């Protein structure tokens, strides 16, 4: 292989890795980090093969890797669709039949609908206009597949260790059941106490329990969370109750007000369930706060649906951007169809 091509591939790989490291150090919440992970992982095997292409074992490993990828691709629908179906039915059975618990089944229906549409359209590929429609739909789905991959990579980067010692730990509320702290919320409180206990001389670290009072609740969530924490051995002088908030945005905003009153130069971390921590961190970012998060464990059956819900919520945070891209694809698809029809009529 030409030496300049080898150098160029390695240059791109090294630049991508350096960019990823610098971007993470600057702010691990940036979605560009997820994209840089994709480019770094994608460029590495090409760079390695270009350098070691003359070694006989490298092409063999490349073929094996290709076979593994193809087997995964062709078997994907055979295990992913049943997994979504099983999870979608289970969460509706255990958590209720409200809309937010139906997201897994909605994604499943969307995937099946896409497969059916593409198969139908492929039967009419000889009609050029139908081919343009098929290409347009595929581009939109490919865009969201890449975006989901970026989202997952960025989410995984939130698990990197947080080095700085916090002054405040914000525990985000998630709702009470019969005025008691349910297991999902209890896991967040337990995680906050665990984080605080890992620091020596932690007397100055305060925990803010953030959550207002719902219509079906007789006390604010922040109060119930504080009571639970006291039962776990937390002292009153450590606890701060924030009892006005109704949403994640308000959790962070009102907690910010409290922290600003108590300290000018403070460091804080968020605690929520693992599926929620990226969105909470992004909301804090929009408020000008450099706050990272710790995620508490979530039951496996609940995780997939919750993860989908968080992804939809993050999509809505940039809905104009995504709508613009989809609109451009639709416009170009319609334009291509019109040009094709006009050309067919004229000629």
C-alpha positions as semicolon CSV with decimal commas, in nm:
position;residue;x (nm);y (nm);z (nm)
1;X;0,000;0,000;0,000
2;X;0,121;0,349;-0,083
3;X;0,315;0,501;0,209
4;X;0,125;0,829;0,182
5;X;-0,210;0,655;0,220
6;X;-0,079;0,471;0,528
7;X;0,044;0,796;0,681
8;X;-0,285;0,969;0,598
9;X;-0,494;0,697;0,767
10;X;-0,277;0,705;1,078
11;X;-0,288;1,086;1,079
12;X;-0,669;1,078;1,076
13;X;-0,676;0,813;1,351
14;X;-0,434;1,002;1,577
15;X;-0,616;1,333;1,524
16;X;-0,947;1,164;1,605
17;X;-0,811;1,010;1,928
18;X;-0,645;1,335;2,039
19;X;-0,964;1,526;1,961
20;X;-1,166;1,274;2,165
21;X;-0,935;1,300;2,467
22;X;-0,929;1,682;2,460
23;X;-1,306;1,700;2,414
24;X;-1,367;1,464;2,707
25;X;-1,133;1,664;2,929
26;X;-1,315;1,983;2,831
27;X;-1,665;1,842;2,879
28;X;-1,760;1,475;2,867
29;X;-2,126;1,565;2,810
30;X;-2,068;1,691;2,453
31;X;-2,243;1,468;2,198
32;X;-1,948;1,521;1,961
33;X;-1,756;1,286;2,192
34;X;-1,983;1,000;2,088
35;X;-1,912;1,074;1,722
36;X;-1,536;1,088;1,785
37;X;-1,556;0,746;1,950
38;X;-1,715;0,609;1,630
39;X;-1,449;0,765;1,405
40;X;-1,162;0,649;1,628
41;X;-1,289;0,292;1,645
42;X;-1,368;0,295;1,270
43;X;-1,028;0,431;1,166
44;X;-0,814;0,206;1,386
45;X;-0,859;-0,127;1,198
46;X;-0,805;0,044;0,861
47;X;-0,490;0,211;0,994
48;X;-0,362;-0,116;1,139
49;X;-0,434;-0,318;0,826
50;X;-0,271;-0,052;0,608
51;X;0,046;-0,075;0,816
52;X;0,056;-0,453;0,852
53;X;-0,109;-0,546;0,525
54;X;0,190;-0,755;0,419
55;X;0,165;-0,977;0,727
56;X;-0,036;-1,287;0,619
57;X;-0,237;-1,314;0,941
58;X;-0,382;-0,963;0,913
59;X;-0,596;-1,028;0,602
60;X;-0,718;-1,352;0,764
61;X;-0,821;-1,166;1,079
62;X;-0,990;-0,906;0,861
63;X;-1,197;-1,174;0,686
64;X;-1,291;-1,331;1,022
65;X;-1,397;-0,992;1,154
66;X;-1,607;-0,932;0,843
67;X;-1,775;-1,273;0,884
68;X;-1,856;-1,196;1,250
69;X;-2,005;-0,858;1,156
70;X;-2,214;-1,012;0,877
71;X;-2,343;-1,291;1,104
72;X;-2,439;-1,031;1,366
73;X;-2,610;-0,818;1,100
74;X;-2,816;-1,099;0,948
75;X;-2,908;-1,245;1,287
76;X;-2,989;-0,904;1,438
77;X;-3,361;-0,910;1,371
78;X;-3,392;-1,268;1,494
79;X;-3,289;-1,175;1,850
80;X;-3,356;-0,801;1,873
81;X;-3,724;-0,808;1,773
82;X;-3,813;-1,089;2,023
83;X;-3,616;-0,901;2,291
84;X;-3,817;-0,583;2,233
85;X;-4,143;-0,777;2,229
86;X;-4,064;-0,957;2,556
87;X;-3,946;-0,640;2,729
88;X;-4,238;-0,432;2,602
89;X;-4,496;-0,681;2,732
90;X;-4,317;-0,727;3,066
91;X;-4,284;-0,358;3,152
92;X;-4,652;-0,291;3,071
93;X;-4,745;-0,583;3,295
94;X;-4,525;-0,475;3,587
95;X;-4,536;-0,094;3,559
96;X;-4,879;-0,026;3,407
97;X;-5,017;0,044;3,060
98;X;-4,948;0,416;3,040
99;X;-4,795;0,560;2,723
100;X;-4,440;0,598;2,859
101;X;-4,434;0,225;2,934
102;X;-4,527;0,146;2,573
103;X;-4,220;0,302;2,407
104;X;-4,047;-0,033;2,360
105;X;-4,347;-0,169;2,170
106;X;-4,371;0,152;1,965
107;X;-4,004;0,115;1,862
108;X;-4,072;-0,250;1,776
109;X;-4,373;-0,153;1,562
110;X;-4,167;0,120;1,391
111;X;-3,888;-0,126;1,309
112;X;-4,128;-0,385;1,169
113;X;-4,309;-0,117;0,967
114;X;-3,977;0,001;0,820
115;X;-3,880;-0,354;0,720
116;X;-4,219;-0,413;0,556
117;X;-4,211;-0,079;0,371
118;X;-3,860;-0,136;0,238
119;X;-3,947;-0,487;0,123
120;X;-4,257;-0,359;-0,060
121;X;-4,066;-0,074;-0,217
122;X;-3,784;-0,307;-0,325
123;X;-4,036;-0,503;-0,531
124;X;-4,088;-0,189;-0,739
125;X;-3,724;-0,082;-0,771
126;X;-3,760;-0,084;-1,148
127;X;-3,972;0,231;-1,104
128;X;-3,715;0,504;-1,053
129;X;-3,939;0,723;-0,838
130;X;-4,005;0,434;-0,598
131;X;-3,630;0,388;-0,569
132;X;-3,592;0,752;-0,461
133;X;-3,855;0,702;-0,189
134;X;-3,673;0,391;-0,065
135;X;-3,342;0,579;-0,058
136;X;-3,497;0,872;0,130
137;X;-3,650;0,649;0,399
138;X;-3,323;0,458;0,438
139;X;-3,122;0,781;0,477
140;X;-3,356;0,898;0,757
141;X;-3,327;0,564;0,938
142;X;-2,949;0,558;0,887
143;X;-2,927;0,910;1,034
144;X;-3,107;0,800;1,349
145;X;-2,901;0,480;1,375
146;X;-2,583;0,690;1,372
147;X;-2,737;0,936;1,619
148;X;-2,842;0,653;1,853
149;X;-2,486;0,516;1,837
150;X;-2,350;0,862;1,921
151;X;-2,599;0,885;2,208
152;X;-2,495;0,545;2,348
153;X;-2,124;0,630;2,326
154;X;-2,180;0,965;2,498
155;X;-2,386;0,790;2,765
156;X;-2,105;0,540;2,830
157;X;-1,854;0,824;2,866
158;X;-2,057;0,953;3,162
159;X;-1,933;0,648;3,352
160;X;-1,578;0,781;3,356
161;X;-1,462;0,855;3,715
162;X;-1,532;1,200;3,858
163;X;-1,212;1,327;4,018
164;X;-1,315;1,651;4,186
165;X;-1,454;1,639;4,540
166;X;-1,805;1,789;4,539
167;X;-1,946;2,042;4,782
168;X;-2,303;1,939;4,697
169;X;-2,467;1,615;4,583
170;X;-2,803;1,670;4,412
171;X;-3,043;1,376;4,424
172;X;-3,314;1,408;4,159
173;X;-3,666;1,296;4,249
174;X;-3,872;1,042;4,056
175;X;-4,205;1,025;4,241
176;X;-4,343;0,864;4,556
177;X;-4,570;0,561;4,585
178;X;-4,824;0,584;4,869
179;X;-4,614;0,871;5,011
180;X;-4,317;0,636;5,048
181;X;-3,984;0,624;4,869
182;X;-4,005;0,344;4,607
183;X;-3,705;0,122;4,520
184;X;-3,617;0,326;4,209
185;X;-3,584;0,647;4,412
186;X;-3,426;0,467;4,708
187;X;-3,142;0,352;4,483
188;X;-3,064;0,717;4,405
189;X;-3,055;0,815;4,773
190;X;-2,839;0,515;4,862
191;X;-2,599;0,607;4,581
192;X;-2,569;0,965;4,708
193;X;-2,489;0,846;5,059
194;X;-2,234;0,602;4,916
195;X;-2,064;0,881;4,719
196;X;-2,046;1,108;5,024
197;X;-1,907;0,832;5,246
198;X;-1,618;0,759;5,012
199;X;-1,458;1,097;5,095
200;X;-1,263;1,155;5,413
201;X;-1,359;1,462;5,618
202;X;-1,692;1,477;5,437
203;X;-1,870;1,692;5,696
204;X;-1,887;1,985;5,455
205;X;-2,049;1,784;5,172
206;X;-2,423;1,856;5,164
207;X;-2,688;1,643;4,993
208;X;-2,980;1,822;4,827
209;X;-3,294;1,612;4,797
210;X;-3,491;1,768;4,513
211;X;-3,859;1,702;4,448
212;X;-4,191;1,881;4,496
213;X;-4,532;1,757;4,599
214;X;-4,745;1,575;4,342
215;X;-5,122;1,593;4,323
216;X;-5,155;1,244;4,471
217;X;-4,894;1,300;4,744
218;X;-4,948;1,430;5,097
219;X;-4,590;1,552;5,142
220;X;-4,316;1,687;4,913
221;X;-4,086;1,433;4,759
222;X;-3,777;1,615;4,889
223;X;-3,913;1,573;5,243
224;X;-3,982;1,202;5,197
225;X;-3,634;1,152;5,051
226;X;-3,479;1,334;5,348
227;X;-3,673;1,115;5,591
228;X;-3,548;0,803;5,414
229;X;-3,189;0,934;5,429
230;X;-3,222;0,999;5,804
231;X;-3,332;0,640;5,851
232;X;-3,011;0,544;5,671
233;X;-2,808;0,737;5,928
234;X;-2,763;1,075;5,758
235;X;-2,750;1,371;5,999
236;X;-2,982;1,674;5,973
237;X;-2,692;1,917;5,919
238;X;-2,600;1,732;5,598
239;X;-2,950;1,739;5,447
240;X;-3,101;2,014;5,232
241;X;-3,461;1,977;5,118
242;X;-3,573;2,130;4,787
243;X;-3,950;2,088;4,772
244;X;-4,071;2,311;4,486
245;X;-3,962;2,130;4,171
246;X;-4,190;1,927;3,944
247;X;-3,952;1,839;3,658
248;X;-3,585;1,754;3,606
249;X;-3,528;2,108;3,479
250;X;-3,674;2,252;3,798
251;X;-3,482;1,999;4,012
252;X;-3,158;2,140;3,878
253;X;-3,269;2,505;3,860
254;X;-3,395;2,525;4,219
255;X;-3,095;2,327;4,346
256;X;-2,873;2,575;4,164
257;X;-3,044;2,861;4,350
258;X;-2,979;2,690;4,683
259;X;-2,614;2,621;4,607
260;X;-2,557;2,977;4,482
261;X;-2,693;3,117;4,809
262;X;-2,470;2,894;5,021
263;X;-2,148;2,916;4,822
264;X;-2,002;3,128;4,545
265;X;-1,749;2,879;4,410
266;X;-1,897;2,535;4,453
267;X;-1,860;2,195;4,288
268;X;-2,158;1,965;4,256
269;X;-2,261;1,628;4,116
270;X;-2,598;1,485;4,020
271;X;-2,737;1,149;4,124
272;X;-3,013;0,979;3,931
273;X;-3,074;0,637;3,781
274;X;-2,816;0,535;3,521
275;X;-3,053;0,571;3,223
276;X;-3,136;0,932;3,322
277;X;-2,797;1,074;3,405
278;X;-2,691;1,192;3,056
279;X;-3,007;1,397;2,998
280;X;-2,986;1,546;3,347
281;X;-2,624;1,644;3,283
282;X;-2,717;1,800;2,948
283;X;-2,993;2,004;3,115
284;X;-2,739;2,126;3,371
285;X;-2,510;2,216;3,082
286;X;-2,782;2,430;2,922
287;X;-2,809;2,615;3,254
288;X;-2,438;2,692;3,249
289;X;-2,344;2,437;3,515
290;X;-2,049;2,204;3,470
291;X;-2,203;1,917;3,662
292;X;-2,145;1,551;3,595
293;X;-2,356;1,269;3,727
294;X;-2,351;0,937;3,906
295;X;-2,602;0,675;3,799
296;X;-2,766;0,431;4,037
297;X;-2,861;0,082;3,922
298;X;-3,192;0,009;3,751
299;X;-3,374;-0,321;3,714
300;X;-3,294;-0,479;3,378
301;X;-3,655;-0,513;3,262
302;X;-3,711;-0,139;3,322
303;X;-3,386;-0,028;3,161
304;X;-3,462;-0,069;2,789
305;X;-3,789;0,124;2,795
306;X;-3,638;0,394;3,018
307;X;-3,338;0,424;2,787
308;X;-3,568;0,472;2,487
309;X;-3,763;0,735;2,680
310;X;-3,442;0,924;2,762
311;X;-3,331;0,909;2,400
312;X;-3,664;1,053;2,283
313;X;-3,633;1,328;2,544
314;X;-3,281;1,413;2,425
315;X;-3,406;1,418;2,065
316;X;-3,670;1,671;2,168
317;X;-3,400;1,895;2,317
318;X;-3,264;1,943;1,962
319;X;-3,590;1,892;1,773
320;X;-3,529;2,185;1,537
321;X;-3,196;2,041;1,426
322;X;-3,339;1,693;1,365
323;X;-3,650;1,832;1,196
324;X;-3,430;2,038;0,964
325;X;-3,225;1,734;0,860
326;X;-3,535;1,522;0,800
327;X;-3,691;1,812;0,609
328;X;-3,385;1,844;0,383
329;X;-3,393;1,470;0,306
330;X;-3,766;1,487;0,229
331;X;-3,717;1,795;0,010
332;X;-3,436;1,633;-0,189
333;X;-3,638;1,311;-0,225
334;X;-3,943;1,500;-0,356
335;X;-3,721;1,711;-0,583
336;X;-3,558;1,398;-0,727
337;X;-3,901;1,245;-0,791
338;X;-4,028;1,561;-0,962
339;X;-3,719;1,587;-1,183
340;X;-3,753;1,218;-1,272
341;X;-4,123;1,259;-1,361
342;X;-4,057;1,573;-1,567
343;X;-3,771;1,402;-1,750
344;X;-3,993;1,103;-1,821
345;X;-4,268;1,328;-1,965
346;X;-4,029;1,535;-2,176
347;X;-3,824;1,249;-2,313
